[in-house]
């Protein structure tokens, strides 16, 4: 049984940061994800969570591999133990403030390919939410 598709927003950092404290960052985020999953499973009177789908944008500052590691570790001895965790990672998509050109940057150079302006708005890539939870 799949629960209704809902978006449970989680806080994420506005810019990617990769430092020695990164694993602590993912640990607390994964604790929040598991809390959401277990709450929704309880509400649905589920005996088991089979799949959890996340959307984690490339600019969210969250390392998917670390979330997967912590999810497996933290979900032991819960109804989410053994659940498959899938992560969709939307690419960064930007829009130029001058010419409205939308583009996906190839690297850290966020210069508009149309007019070379550096003033851009982030259209996607910062997303971070639980997309769906499948239960039995």
N, C-alpha and C positions, 0 to 999 in steps of 0.2 A: 504494500500500500504506500503510495506517495502522498506526503503531506502537501497541502496547497502551496503553490509557489509564492513565496514571500521573500522580502529582502530585509535581512536583519543587519543593519549597518553597525560596523565596528569602527572604532577610532583607529586611524593610521597616521603615520607621519606624512607631512606634505612633500617632503623630498626624501629620496632614498639615502639611508645612512648605513654604512657598513663599517662597524668597529668591533672592538673586543666585547662590548656589551650586547651585541646583536642577538646572541642566543637567549639572553634574559628577555629581550624584547619579544621574541617569538614564543617563549614560554608563556608569558602572561597573555599574549594574544590567543594562543592555542587553548589556554584555560578558559578564556571567554567564549571561544568557539564551542568547546565541549560543553560548557554550561548551557548555551543556547540549544545545542543538540539534545542534551538530556532533558531539559525543560520541555521541549516540543515533543519528545518521545513519551514523556510522562503524561502530557496533555492528551496525546493520541492513544494512551494505554498500550503502548507498544512493548513487546517482549524483547525486541531486538532492533537495532539500527543496522541496516545493511549497506547504505551508501550515504555519503555526505559530499555535496558539490559546493565548492567555493569559487568565487571570482576574486582574484588577487591581481590587480593591475600592476604593470611593470614599474610604475612610478609610486606605488603604495609604500615602499620601504620595507616590505615584508618578503622574507626569503621562503619560498614555497617548500623547499627541501627540509628546512628546519621545522616548519609547521607540520609536515608529514611525520617527521621523527617524533616530535612531541605529542602529536595526536595519538600515535600508536602507543607511546609510553603512558600517557595520561588516561587513555580510554580503557586500559586493562581493568578487569573486574567491574566494568559497567555494562549497560545494555549496548553500548557503542563499540565494545571490544570486537576487533576483527572487521569493522566496517571499512569499506573501500572509500578512500578519500580522493576525490578528483579535484584538480585545480585548473580553472580556466584563467589564462593570463593575458588580458587585453593589452595590446601594444599602446604606446603613447601616441595620441593623435592631437595635433596642435592646429590652431587657427590664427592666422596673421591678423593683427589689429588694424593694419592699414588696408590691405587688399582683400581680406576675408578668405584667402587661400587656405584650404585645409590640407595638412600633410603629416606624414609620419616621419619623425627625425630618424636618421640612420645611426646617429651616435649622440654625443653631448652637444653638438652644434645645432642649436635651435633657430638658425637663420632661415627665414622664409625663402623657399626656392624660387618664388615668383618675383618678389621685389627686394629681397635681401634685408628686410626689416627684421630686427631682433625682438620686437614687441609681439608676444604671442599669448594666447589664452590656451590653457590645457582643456581639451575637449574630452579626452578619455585617457585612462592609464592609472588613475588614482583610486579606482574602485576597490572596495574590499568588503565583501559581504558573504553570508551563507546563502547560496542560491537555492538549494533544495536538500531535503532530508528524506530518505526512503527508509521505511520501517516495516516490520512484520508484526 
